[in-house]
Amino acid sequence: MVLSCNNLIINSKHKSTQYKKWINKGYRGFVDIGYTIGAGDYGNGVDRPEFSTSHGYQFCPYIFVGAGIGAHYYFDAEIVEIPIFAHIRSEFLNKPISPFVDFKVGYSVYDVKGFYMNPSIGCRFALGSKYGLNFRVGYSMQRDKIFYMYDYHIYRYGSITVSGIGLHLGFDF
């Protein structure tokens, strides 16, 4: 049995069958919204809604590579982080329903500045041959630089890791 990344053709000794391509090669975009619940040492008060979009190239039905940007709002602290990231995604099946792994890594700017990472797993539900609905759960990790003030002077400088578990609903095209 041979799998071809270009046409997803399965060959056996007695027959050859071509399946409908649910994910085509070429441009692909993602838009998603979600909510992350804080976890870890600095998890309290870091629950946040999140929005992100990424765009890139689908090399075959199983590999996507792109770049994206997001916006996360911390209610308790009233601050915004804007992660800019590289996005890699792999879908396990080229079928109407397919599990996937997703990885975003980059740097956050604006109120929160520092390293950003978001690995996740999920499932894609095809809405025809060009669109899909995605559900995913993941771990979000954000490094942040902090300053402690005393009498209007910088007293101490350091960095912390803010993390959480997020649930996301997305759309791909």
N, C-alpha and C positions, 0 to 999 in steps of 0.2 A: 504494500500500500504506500502511495506517495502523495504528500500534500503539497500543492503548489501555492505559493504566496500570491501569485498574480491572478489565477482563476479559481482557486480552491477546487481543483479537479482531483478526484479520488480514483486511482487506477488499481484494479485488481487483475488477476489472471483471466477472468471470464467476462468482466464488464467494465465500462467506464461511465461514471455518472457525474454530471456537473450540477452543483447546488446553486440556488439563487444567492447572489452576493448581498448580504445585509449591510455590510460596511464596505464602501468602495475606497479605492486608492485616490489620493488627492487632498485638497483642502478640507479641513474639518474644524468646526468651532464648538465650544462648550459655554454654557451660561448656567450658573447654579446659585441657589440661595440655601442658607443653612443656619444652624444655631449650635454654638459650642458651649459646653458646660465646663467650667474650670475644674482642674484636677491638680494634685501635687501640692507642694509647699506654698506656692503662690496662687492657688486655685480659687480662693475665696474672692468673690467680687469681680471675677474676670469672665463671667458669662457674657456672651456677645452674639449678636446676629452677624452673619457674614454674607457677602456677595462676591462672586468672582466670575471672570470670563477669561478664556484662553483660546488661542487660535494657532493652528499649525498644520502639519502634514501627516496624513495617514499613509504610511509606507506600504502596508498590506492590511488585511483584515485584523491583524493581531497587534500591530505596533503603531502608536501615535506619538509624535514628538512636537512640542510647541512651546509657546511662551504666553504668560498671562499677567493679569493684574487683579487685585481684589480690594475690598474695603471692609474693615471690621470695626464695629463700634462698641466700646466698653461702657456700659451704662453707668456703673458705680463711679468710675473714674472720669467719665465724660471725655474720653480721649478716642482718637481714631488711629488705626494702623492701616497702611496701604502696602500690602506685600506685592512685590514684583518678582515673578518666579519663572523657572523653567518647568515644563509639564511633560511627564512621560506616563503613558498609559498602555496597558496590555490587556486585551480582551481574550478570553480563553477559547471561545467558540464563535464561529461566524454563523450564528443562528438567531432567530427572533428574540430569544431570551438568552443572555450571556453574562456570566460572572466576569468581573474584571478586577485588576489591581491598578492603583493610581498613585503617582508620586509627584509632589510639587516641592521644589526647593528654591530658595532665593533670599532676598533681603527686603526688610520692611522699612518704609520711610514715613515721614510726617511726625505725629506725636510719639510713636514708638519706633525706634530705629534699632535694627539688628537682624541677625540670622533668622530665617523663617523656614519651616519644614512641615509638610502635611502628607504623610502616607495614609492611604485608605483602601478599603475593599468595598465592592458593591455589585450591583446587578443592573444591566441595561435591558430595557424592553423596547424593541423596534416598533416604530410608528411608520411603517412603510420602509422603503429601501434607502431613504436619505435622512430620516429623523429618528431620534430615540429619546426615551425618558430614562433617567438614571437615578438610582437611590444608592447612597454610599454612607458608610460610617468610617470615621478616621480619627487619628490622633494629630492634634495641632500643637506645634512647639514654636515658641517665639522667644528669642533672647532679647533682653532689654537692658539698656544702660540707665542706672539710677544715680541720683545725686542727693546727698543728705545735706541740709542747710542748717547752719547755726549762726545766729547774729548776722544774717545776710552774707555769710561767707560759705564757700563750699567746705563742708566738714569731712565728707567721705564720698568716694566714688566707687561704684562697683557695677556688677551686672547680675541679673536674675534670669531664670528661665520660667516663663509663663506657659502652662500647657493646659490642654483640655481634650475632651472627647466630643466630636461633632457629628451631627446628622445633617445630610444634605440631599436636596432634591434638585435635579438638573435636567437640562435639555441639550441635546447635541444635534448639529446640522452639518 
